[in-house]
Amino acid sequence: MPQTPHAPAPSPSSSPVSILGLGMMGGALAAAFLNTGHPVTVWNRSASKTGPLVAQGALPATTAAEAVAASPLVVLCLLTNDNVNELLAGLSEKQLAGRTLVNLTNGTPAQARALAARAEKLGARYLDGGIMAVPQMIGGPAAYVFYSGDEQAYETHRPTLAALGGTKWTGSDAGLAALNDLGLLTGMYGMFIGVVQALALVRTENIKAEEYAELLVPWITAMLGLVPEIARDLDSGQHLTDVSSLAVNQAAFPNFLTAFKEQGVSVELFEPFQALLDRSVEAGHAADGLSRLAEMLTVR
């Protein structure tokens, strides 16, 4: 299980960092290291993106290899892990040996494990990370990053990495940071799916979305209070409920789909949930609560 995030702390200004990838998030990471006094070398495939950071004191590298050579701690924040693999293909064991790669590119647990094995073969220590923040939050009190992989490298560089926000260790399995990251993002996207569907529905009757948000936010917030109970039921395997059974949900859910269609709103986001309810009831779980659905989703 992940540990409680360590609070951000000032890190030694003598620790140099190289940042490869200067999109919105990569640029924010580089700025955070600069703001805490670290010598920062930056590289981006499109060199024009280095300009604003150079103006803040960063050193530009003309190649990825030059950026890697500049620092013992190398932070990667590229678009995909395919891009990370392409970058590593252009680097040698001599260039990477003894360095710590911190990959903050969004990806999957399997990708992280494969990259960890590849980095090890090249003589580098590897940390995978999942950033729980938008670029504007980086370096602030609400930002934190999941880390997994080489624990010694994590402990060595944690004071430096704290420039980005809280640090949360998830384990020596390199895939665990990505797993935790995707889990939280799954909850977030699930919420936004409901939000956009609700707003699309009410706007068909000329209700302003901004006005309706005043009702939606407290309702969603109140329902989030059920999450710990659902989690406890799932862990215990005791799925009975005194709130709303799967049979009740199955009977009610067609009203949503019918109303969406009648109001001219697509059912593509919600139709699969009806199929899951139907399958769960058919499997004999009519009296159970929503926690049972997590088991039904697990493919064995």
C-alpha atoms as a printed R data frame, in Angstrom:
    type eleno elety resid chain resno       x       y       z
1   ATOM     1    CA   MET     A     1   0.000   0.000   0.000
2   ATOM     2    CA   PRO     A     2   1.198   3.556  -0.655
3   ATOM     3    CA   GLN     A     3   2.559   5.482   2.293
4   ATOM     4    CA   THR     A     4   1.349   8.872   3.427
5   ATOM     5    CA   PRO     A     5   3.012  11.564   1.292
6   ATOM     6    CA   HIS     A     6   6.016  13.262   2.839
7   ATOM     7    CA   ALA     A     7   5.518  17.001   3.030
8   ATOM     8    CA   PRO     A     8   7.548  18.969   0.486
9   ATOM     9    CA   ALA     A     9  10.847  20.117   1.920
10  ATOM    10    CA   PRO     A    10  13.632  22.332   0.638
11  ATOM    11    CA   SER     A    11  16.279  20.343  -1.186
12  ATOM    12    CA   PRO     A    12  20.004  21.008  -1.460
13  ATOM    13    CA   SER     A    13  20.614  23.621  -4.101
14  ATOM    14    CA   SER     A    14  23.804  21.842  -5.146
15  ATOM    15    CA   SER     A    15  21.910  18.897  -6.668
16  ATOM    16    CA   PRO     A    16  21.739  19.286 -10.467
17  ATOM    17    CA   VAL     A    17  18.764  17.964 -12.415
18  ATOM    18    CA   SER     A    18  18.195  17.396 -16.121
19  ATOM    19    CA   ILE     A    19  14.670  17.596 -17.545
20  ATOM    20    CA   LEU     A    20  13.928  15.937 -20.879
21  ATOM    21    CA   GLY     A    21  10.558  16.909 -22.316
22  ATOM    22    CA   LEU     A    22   9.215  20.445 -21.972
23  ATOM    23    CA   GLY     A    23   5.505  20.226 -22.607
24  ATOM    24    CA   MET     A    24   3.204  21.989 -20.163
25  ATOM    25    CA   MET     A    25   4.003  19.509 -17.388
26  ATOM    26    CA   GLY     A    26   7.712  19.168 -18.170
27  ATOM    27    CA   GLY     A    27   8.070  22.933 -18.215
28  ATOM    28    CA   ALA     A    28   6.366  23.154 -14.819
29  ATOM    29    CA   LEU     A    29   8.712  20.493 -13.405
30  ATOM    30    CA   ALA     A    30  11.773  22.358 -14.648
31  ATOM    31    CA   ALA     A    31  10.494  25.649 -13.226
32  ATOM    32    CA   ALA     A    32   9.892  24.034  -9.824
33  ATOM    33    CA   PHE     A    33  13.465  22.757  -9.663
34  ATOM    34    CA   LEU     A    34  14.749  26.183 -10.683
35  ATOM    35    CA   ASN     A    35  12.588  27.864  -8.049
36  ATOM    36    CA   THR     A    36  14.166  25.725  -5.331
37  ATOM    37    CA   GLY     A    37  17.707  26.583  -6.404
38  ATOM    38    CA   HIS     A    38  18.726  23.524  -8.406
39  ATOM    39    CA   PRO     A    39  21.009  23.800 -11.426
40  ATOM    40    CA   VAL     A    40  18.712  22.617 -14.211
41  ATOM    41    CA   THR     A    41  19.587  21.436 -17.710
42  ATOM    42    CA   VAL     A    42  16.707  21.211 -20.162
43  ATOM    43    CA   TRP     A    43  16.194  19.460 -23.479
44  ATOM    44    CA   ASN     A    44  13.236  19.186 -25.789
45  ATOM    45    CA   ARG     A    45  12.865  17.747 -29.260
46  ATOM    46    CA   SER     A    46  11.582  21.174 -30.345
47  ATOM    47    CA   ALA     A    47  14.384  23.409 -29.088
48  ATOM    48    CA   SER     A    48  12.210  26.532 -29.065
49  ATOM    49    CA   LYS     A    49  10.516  25.351 -25.862
50  ATOM    50    CA   THR     A    50  13.756  25.755 -23.911
51  ATOM    51    CA   GLY     A    51  13.702  29.545 -24.302
52  ATOM    52    CA   PRO     A    52  11.416  30.533 -21.389
53  ATOM    53    CA   LEU     A    53  13.266  28.210 -19.009
54  ATOM    54    CA   VAL     A    54  16.683  29.430 -20.144
55  ATOM    55    CA   ALA     A    55  15.423  32.932 -19.353
56  ATOM    56    CA   GLN     A    56  14.763  31.667 -15.815
57  ATOM    57    CA   GLY     A    57  18.282  30.296 -15.486
58  ATOM    58    CA   ALA     A    58  18.165  26.823 -17.017
59  ATOM    59    CA   LEU     A    59  20.997  25.531 -19.188
60  ATOM    60    CA   PRO     A    60  19.936  24.340 -22.660
61  ATOM    61    CA   ALA     A    61  21.184  21.030 -24.054
62  ATOM    62    CA   THR     A    62  21.364  20.550 -27.790
63  ATOM    63    CA   THR     A    63  20.926  16.764 -27.559
64  ATOM    64    CA   ALA     A    64  19.332  14.310 -25.165
65  ATOM    65    CA   ALA     A    65  22.750  12.775 -24.528
66  ATOM    66    CA   GLU     A    66  24.132  16.171 -23.536
67  ATOM    67    CA   ALA     A    67  21.257  16.662 -21.094
68  ATOM    68    CA   VAL     A    68  21.795  13.212 -19.560
69  ATOM    69    CA   ALA     A    69  25.515  13.888 -19.147
70  ATOM    70    CA   ALA     A    70  24.835  17.109 -17.239
71  ATOM    71    CA   SER     A    71  23.201  15.597 -14.132
72  ATOM    72    CA   PRO     A    72  23.124  12.442 -12.018
73  ATOM    73    CA   LEU     A    73  19.320  12.834 -11.766
74  ATOM    74    CA   VAL     A    74  17.492  12.744 -15.107
75  ATOM    75    CA   VAL     A    75  13.745  13.419 -15.180
76  ATOM    76    CA   LEU     A    76  11.784  12.302 -18.239
77  ATOM    77    CA   CYS     A    77   8.388  13.811 -19.008
78  ATOM    78    CA   LEU     A    78   7.491  12.874 -22.569
79  ATOM    79    CA   LEU     A    79   4.162  12.336 -24.291
80  ATOM    80    CA   THR     A    80   4.181   8.522 -24.161
81  ATOM    81    CA   ASN     A    81   6.453   5.706 -23.060
82  ATOM    82    CA   ASP     A    82   7.017   4.911 -26.729
83  ATOM    83    CA   ASN     A    83   8.835   8.250 -26.825
84  ATOM    84    CA   VAL     A    84  10.835   7.225 -23.745
85  ATOM    85    CA   ASN     A    85  11.873   3.986 -25.455
86  ATOM    86    CA   GLU     A    86  12.911   5.921 -28.558
87  ATOM    87    CA   LEU     A    87  15.010   8.240 -26.440
88  ATOM    88    CA   LEU     A    88  16.710   5.363 -24.604
89  ATOM    89    CA   ALA     A    89  17.484   3.707 -27.934
90  ATOM    90    CA   GLY     A    90  19.721   6.655 -28.739
91  ATOM    91    CA   LEU     A    91  21.698   6.429 -25.480
92  ATOM    92    CA   SER     A    92  24.478   4.030 -24.580
93  ATOM    93    CA   GLU     A    93  25.378   2.205 -21.392
94  ATOM    94    CA   LYS     A    94  28.385   4.496 -21.041
95  ATOM    95    CA   GLN     A    95  26.117   7.564 -21.111
96  ATOM    96    CA   LEU     A    96  23.553   6.187 -18.632
97  ATOM    97    CA   ALA     A    97  25.668   4.182 -16.190
98  ATOM    98    CA   GLY     A    98  25.405   5.451 -12.621
99  ATOM    99    CA   ARG     A    99  22.553   7.851 -13.332
100 ATOM   100    CA   THR     A   100  19.027   7.767 -11.934
101 ATOM   101    CA   LEU     A   101  16.199   7.996 -14.448
102 ATOM   102    CA   VAL     A   102  12.925   9.297 -13.056
103 ATOM   103    CA   ASN     A   103  10.224   8.657 -15.626
104 ATOM   104    CA   LEU     A   104   7.198  10.882 -15.006
105 ATOM   105    CA   THR     A   105   5.625  10.045 -18.360
106 ATOM   106    CA   ASN     A   106   2.083   8.712 -18.061
107 ATOM   107    CA   GLY     A   107   1.991   4.991 -18.803
108 ATOM   108    CA   THR     A   108   0.968   1.525 -17.695
109 ATOM   109    CA   PRO     A   109   2.427  -0.771 -15.001
110 ATOM   110    CA   ALA     A   110   3.726  -3.175 -17.661
111 ATOM   111    CA   GLN     A   111   5.463  -0.347 -19.518
112 ATOM   112    CA   ALA     A   112   7.099   0.826 -16.291
113 ATOM   113    CA   ARG     A   113   8.404  -2.658 -15.505
114 ATOM   114    CA   ALA     A   114   9.823  -3.043 -19.002
115 ATOM   115    CA   LEU     A   115  11.528   0.356 -18.812
116 ATOM   116    CA   ALA     A   116  12.969  -0.491 -15.384
117 ATOM   117    CA   ALA     A   117  14.515  -3.674 -16.812
118 ATOM   118    CA   ARG     A   118  15.871  -1.768 -19.791
119 ATOM   119    CA   ALA     A   119  17.374   0.955 -17.600
120 ATOM   120    CA   GLU     A   120  19.009  -1.660 -15.367
121 ATOM   121    CA   LYS     A   121  20.657  -3.280 -18.383
122 ATOM   122    CA   LEU     A   122  22.038   0.139 -19.305
123 ATOM   123    CA   GLY     A   123  23.487   0.580 -15.827
124 ATOM   124    CA   ALA     A   124  20.994   3.197 -14.643
125 ATOM   125    CA   ARG     A   125  18.745   3.227 -11.588
126 ATOM   126    CA   TYR     A   126  15.063   3.627 -12.461
127 ATOM   127    CA   LEU     A   127  12.131   5.295 -10.744
128 ATOM   128    CA   ASP     A   128   8.686   5.455 -12.260
129 ATOM   129    CA   GLY     A   129   6.370   8.232 -11.182
130 ATOM   130    CA   GLY     A   130   2.735   9.270 -11.349
131 ATOM   131    CA   ILE     A   131   2.080  12.998 -10.996
132 ATOM   132    CA   MET     A   132  -1.085  13.815  -9.062
133 ATOM   133    CA   ALA     A   133  -1.327  17.452 -10.084
134 ATOM   134    CA   VAL     A   134  -1.942  19.686 -13.066
135 ATOM   135    CA   PRO     A   135   1.017  21.843 -14.194
136 ATOM   136    CA   GLN     A   136  -0.180  24.887 -12.250
137 ATOM   137    CA   MET     A   137  -0.100  22.876  -8.991
138 ATOM   138    CA   ILE     A   138   3.503  21.643  -9.301
139 ATOM   139    CA   GLY     A   139   5.616  22.764  -6.351
140 ATOM   140    CA   GLY     A   140   2.534  23.682  -4.326
141 ATOM   141    CA   PRO     A   141   1.159  22.105  -1.138
142 ATOM   142    CA   ALA     A   142  -1.552  20.061  -2.893
143 ATOM   143    CA   ALA     A   143   0.735  18.413  -5.466
144 ATOM   144    CA   TYR     A   144   2.326  15.023  -4.928
145 ATOM   145    CA   VAL     A   145   3.967  12.304  -6.981
146 ATOM   146    CA   PHE     A   146   3.766   8.525  -6.649
147 ATOM   147    CA   TYR     A   147   7.142   6.782  -7.002
148 ATOM   148    CA   SER     A   148   8.128   3.135  -7.397
149 ATOM   149    CA   GLY     A   149  11.182   1.175  -8.454
150 ATOM   150    CA   ASP     A   150  14.692   1.494  -7.022
151 ATOM   151    CA   GLU     A   151  14.154   2.368  -3.372
152 ATOM   152    CA   GLN     A   152  17.780   3.367  -2.766
153 ATOM   153    CA   ALA     A   153  17.580   5.847  -5.635
154 ATOM   154    CA   TYR     A   154  14.314   7.163  -4.234
155 ATOM   155    CA   GLU     A   155  15.782   7.761  -0.774
156 ATOM   156    CA   THR     A   156  18.888   9.370  -2.277
157 ATOM   157    CA   HIS     A   157  16.968  11.806  -4.462
158 ATOM   158    CA   ARG     A   158  13.803  12.342  -2.414
159 ATOM   159    CA   PRO     A   159  15.005  15.707  -1.033
160 ATOM   160    CA   THR     A   160  15.505  16.925  -4.603
161 ATOM   161    CA   LEU     A   161  12.249  15.439  -5.898
162 ATOM   162    CA   ALA     A   162  10.391  17.187  -3.064
163 ATOM   163    CA   ALA     A   163  10.724  20.386  -5.109
164 ATOM   164    CA   LEU     A   164   7.812  19.084  -7.197
165 ATOM   165    CA   GLY     A   165   5.487  18.454  -4.248
166 ATOM   166    CA   GLY     A   166   4.884  15.647  -1.774
167 ATOM   167    CA   THR     A   167   6.580  12.311  -2.425
168 ATOM   168    CA   LYS     A   168   4.643   9.076  -1.999
169 ATOM   169    CA   TRP     A   169   6.505   5.767  -2.158
170 ATOM   170    CA   THR     A   170   4.441   2.822  -3.462
171 ATOM   171    CA   GLY     A   171   6.998   0.013  -3.561
172 ATOM   172    CA   SER     A   172   9.971  -1.568  -5.294
173 ATOM   173    CA   ASP     A   173   7.795  -3.017  -8.074
174 ATOM   174    CA   ALA     A   174   8.332  -0.354 -10.737
175 ATOM   175    CA   GLY     A   175   4.747  -0.723 -11.964
176 ATOM   176    CA   LEU     A   176   3.061   0.352  -8.732
177 ATOM   177    CA   ALA     A   177   3.337   4.119  -9.249
178 ATOM   178    CA   ALA     A   178   1.555   3.831 -12.605
179 ATOM   179    CA   LEU     A   179  -1.076   1.554 -11.061
180 ATOM   180    CA   ASN     A   180  -1.847   4.048  -8.296
181 ATOM   181    CA   ASP     A   181  -1.785   6.945 -10.750
182 ATOM   182    CA   LEU     A   182  -4.191   5.266 -13.173
183 ATOM   183    CA   GLY     A   183  -6.447   4.214 -10.296
184 ATOM   184    CA   LEU     A   184  -6.927   7.781  -9.111
185 ATOM   185    CA   LEU     A   185  -7.298   9.055 -12.658
186 ATOM   186    CA   THR     A   186  -9.918   6.371 -13.292
187 ATOM   187    CA   GLY     A   187 -11.966   7.748 -10.412
188 ATOM   188    CA   MET     A   188 -11.507  11.265 -11.775
189 ATOM   189    CA   TYR     A   189 -12.551  10.354 -15.317
190 ATOM   190    CA   GLY     A   190 -15.538   8.419 -13.985
191 ATOM   191    CA   MET     A   191 -16.662  11.548 -12.169
192 ATOM   192    CA   PHE     A   192 -16.201  13.710 -15.258
193 ATOM   193    CA   ILE     A   193 -18.158  11.202 -17.356
194 ATOM   194    CA   GLY     A   194 -21.095  11.715 -15.028
195 ATOM   195    CA   VAL     A   195 -20.612  15.490 -14.987
196 ATOM   196    CA   VAL     A   196 -20.588  15.939 -18.764
197 ATOM   197    CA   GLN     A   197 -23.577  13.591 -19.163
198 ATOM   198    CA   ALA     A   198 -25.569  15.502 -16.525
199 ATOM   199    CA   LEU     A   199 -24.767  18.868 -18.059
200 ATOM   200    CA   ALA     A   200 -25.602  17.643 -21.556
201 ATOM   201    CA   LEU     A   201 -28.963  16.419 -20.256
202 ATOM   202    CA   VAL     A   202 -30.084  19.567 -18.442
203 ATOM   203    CA   ARG     A   203 -28.939  21.872 -21.225
204 ATOM   204    CA   THR     A   204 -31.502  20.263 -23.528
205 ATOM   205    CA   GLU     A   205 -34.093  22.272 -21.548
206 ATOM   206    CA   ASN     A   206 -32.055  25.484 -21.605
207 ATOM   207    CA   ILE     A   207 -30.801  25.146 -18.034
208 ATOM   208    CA   LYS     A   208 -27.474  26.923 -17.807
209 ATOM   209    CA   ALA     A   209 -24.615  24.547 -17.040
210 ATOM   210    CA   GLU     A   210 -23.022  27.011 -14.626
211 ATOM   211    CA   GLU     A   211 -26.234  27.264 -12.620
212 ATOM   212    CA   TYR     A   212 -26.663  23.500 -12.517
213 ATOM   213    CA   ALA     A   213 -23.086  23.058 -11.333
214 ATOM   214    CA   GLU     A   214 -24.157  24.696  -8.073
215 ATOM   215    CA   LEU     A   215 -26.422  21.688  -7.489
216 ATOM   216    CA   LEU     A   216 -24.060  19.096  -8.957
217 ATOM   217    CA   VAL     A   217 -20.968  19.832  -6.869
218 ATOM   218    CA   PRO     A   218 -22.520  19.350  -3.389
219 ATOM   219    CA   TRP     A   219 -24.412  16.251  -4.575
220 ATOM   220    CA   ILE     A   220 -21.283  14.583  -5.921
221 ATOM   221    CA   THR     A   221 -19.380  15.606  -2.793
222 ATOM   222    CA   ALA     A   222 -22.029  13.994  -0.562
223 ATOM   223    CA   MET     A   223 -22.004  10.773  -2.600
224 ATOM   224    CA   LEU     A   224 -18.225  10.537  -2.306
225 ATOM   225    CA   GLY     A   225 -18.821   9.860   1.372
226 ATOM   226    CA   LEU     A   226 -19.989   6.367   0.367
227 ATOM   227    CA   VAL     A   227 -16.622   5.439  -1.155
228 ATOM   228    CA   PRO     A   228 -14.988   4.187   2.092
229 ATOM   229    CA   GLU     A   229 -18.024   1.983   2.802
230 ATOM   230    CA   ILE     A   230 -17.935   0.496  -0.705
231 ATOM   231    CA   ALA     A   231 -14.196  -0.136  -0.297
232 ATOM   232    CA   ARG     A   232 -14.695  -1.846   3.083
233 ATOM   233    CA   ASP     A   233 -17.430  -4.084   1.672
234 ATOM   234    CA   LEU     A   234 -15.199  -5.035  -1.245
235 ATOM   235    CA   ASP     A   235 -12.249  -5.901   1.012
236 ATOM   236    CA   SER     A   236 -14.451  -7.944   3.360
237 ATOM   237    CA   GLY     A   237 -16.361  -9.709   0.596
238 ATOM   238    CA   GLN     A   238 -19.614  -8.730   2.326
239 ATOM   239    CA   HIS     A   239 -21.640  -6.950  -0.343
240 ATOM   240    CA   LEU     A   240 -25.125  -6.703   1.203
241 ATOM   241    CA   THR     A   241 -26.499  -3.178   1.392
242 ATOM   242    CA   ASP     A   242 -29.236  -1.211   3.139
243 ATOM   243    CA   VAL     A   243 -28.961   1.680   0.669
244 ATOM   244    CA   SER     A   244 -29.722   0.480  -2.858
245 ATOM   245    CA   SER     A   245 -29.378  -3.074  -4.165
246 ATOM   246    CA   LEU     A   246 -28.211  -4.028  -7.623
247 ATOM   247    CA   ALA     A   247 -31.745  -5.203  -8.395
248 ATOM   248    CA   VAL     A   248 -33.110  -1.749  -7.563
249 ATOM   249    CA   ASN     A   249 -30.414  -0.082  -9.666
250 ATOM   250    CA   GLN     A   250 -31.079  -2.463 -12.545
251 ATOM   251    CA   ALA     A   251 -34.784  -1.614 -12.489
252 ATOM   252    CA   ALA     A   252 -34.169   2.145 -12.338
253 ATOM   253    CA   PHE     A   253 -31.325   2.515 -14.809
254 ATOM   254    CA   PRO     A   254 -33.385   2.127 -18.006
255 ATOM   255    CA   ASN     A   255 -35.074   5.413 -17.092
256 ATOM   256    CA   PHE     A   256 -31.745   7.172 -17.545
257 ATOM   257    CA   LEU     A   257 -31.141   5.670 -20.958
258 ATOM   258    CA   THR     A   258 -34.702   6.394 -22.073
259 ATOM   259    CA   ALA     A   259 -34.527  10.001 -20.866
260 ATOM   260    CA   PHE     A   260 -31.197  10.543 -22.585
261 ATOM   261    CA   LYS     A   261 -32.610   9.297 -25.883
262 ATOM   262    CA   GLU     A   262 -35.798  11.320 -25.520
263 ATOM   263    CA   GLN     A   263 -33.793  14.468 -24.826
264 ATOM   264    CA   GLY     A   264 -31.456  13.873 -27.738
265 ATOM   265    CA   VAL     A   265 -28.404  12.965 -25.644
266 ATOM   266    CA   SER     A   266 -26.131  10.065 -26.559
267 ATOM   267    CA   VAL     A   267 -26.190   6.976 -24.313
268 ATOM   268    CA   GLU     A   268 -22.654   5.863 -25.290
269 ATOM   269    CA   LEU     A   269 -21.131   6.733 -21.909
270 ATOM   270    CA   PHE     A   270 -23.834   5.104 -19.788
271 ATOM   271    CA   GLU     A   271 -25.142   2.128 -21.770
272 ATOM   272    CA   PRO     A   272 -22.305  -0.204 -20.658
273 ATOM   273    CA   PHE     A   273 -23.313   0.288 -17.020
274 ATOM   274    CA   GLN     A   274 -26.755  -1.181 -17.746
275 ATOM   275    CA   ALA     A   275 -25.072  -4.266 -19.223
276 ATOM   276    CA   LEU     A   276 -22.943  -4.658 -16.093
277 ATOM   277    CA   LEU     A   277 -25.990  -4.360 -13.815
278 ATOM   278    CA   ASP     A   278 -27.837  -6.950 -15.905
279 ATOM   279    CA   ARG     A   279 -24.904  -9.361 -15.781
280 ATOM   280    CA   SER     A   280 -24.519  -8.950 -12.017
281 ATOM   281    CA   VAL     A   281 -28.187  -9.663 -11.299
282 ATOM   282    CA   GLU     A   282 -28.198 -12.636 -13.676
283 ATOM   283    CA   ALA     A   283 -25.195 -14.009 -11.758
284 ATOM   284    CA   GLY     A   284 -27.268 -14.066  -8.557
285 ATOM   285    CA   HIS     A   285 -26.143 -10.829  -6.914
286 ATOM   286    CA   ALA     A   286 -29.476  -8.971  -6.966
287 ATOM   287    CA   ALA     A   287 -29.407  -8.203  -3.217
288 ATOM   288    CA   ASP     A   288 -25.826  -6.931  -3.214
289 ATOM   289    CA   GLY     A   289 -24.582  -3.356  -3.217
290 ATOM   290    CA   LEU     A   290 -22.352  -1.506  -5.647
291 ATOM   291    CA   SER     A   291 -19.175  -3.032  -4.199
292 ATOM   292    CA   ARG     A   292 -20.070  -6.290  -5.975
293 ATOM   293    CA   LEU     A   293 -19.572  -4.546  -9.347
294 ATOM   294    CA   ALA     A   294 -15.824  -4.190  -8.718
295 ATOM   295    CA   GLU     A   295 -15.592  -7.971  -8.464
296 ATOM   296    CA   MET     A   296 -17.687  -8.391 -11.594
297 ATOM   297    CA   LEU     A   297 -15.274  -6.137 -13.487
298 ATOM   298    CA   THR     A   298 -12.233  -8.236 -12.620
299 ATOM   299    CA   VAL     A   299 -11.302 -10.526 -15.512
300 ATOM   300    CA   ARG     A   300  -9.901 -13.783 -14.239
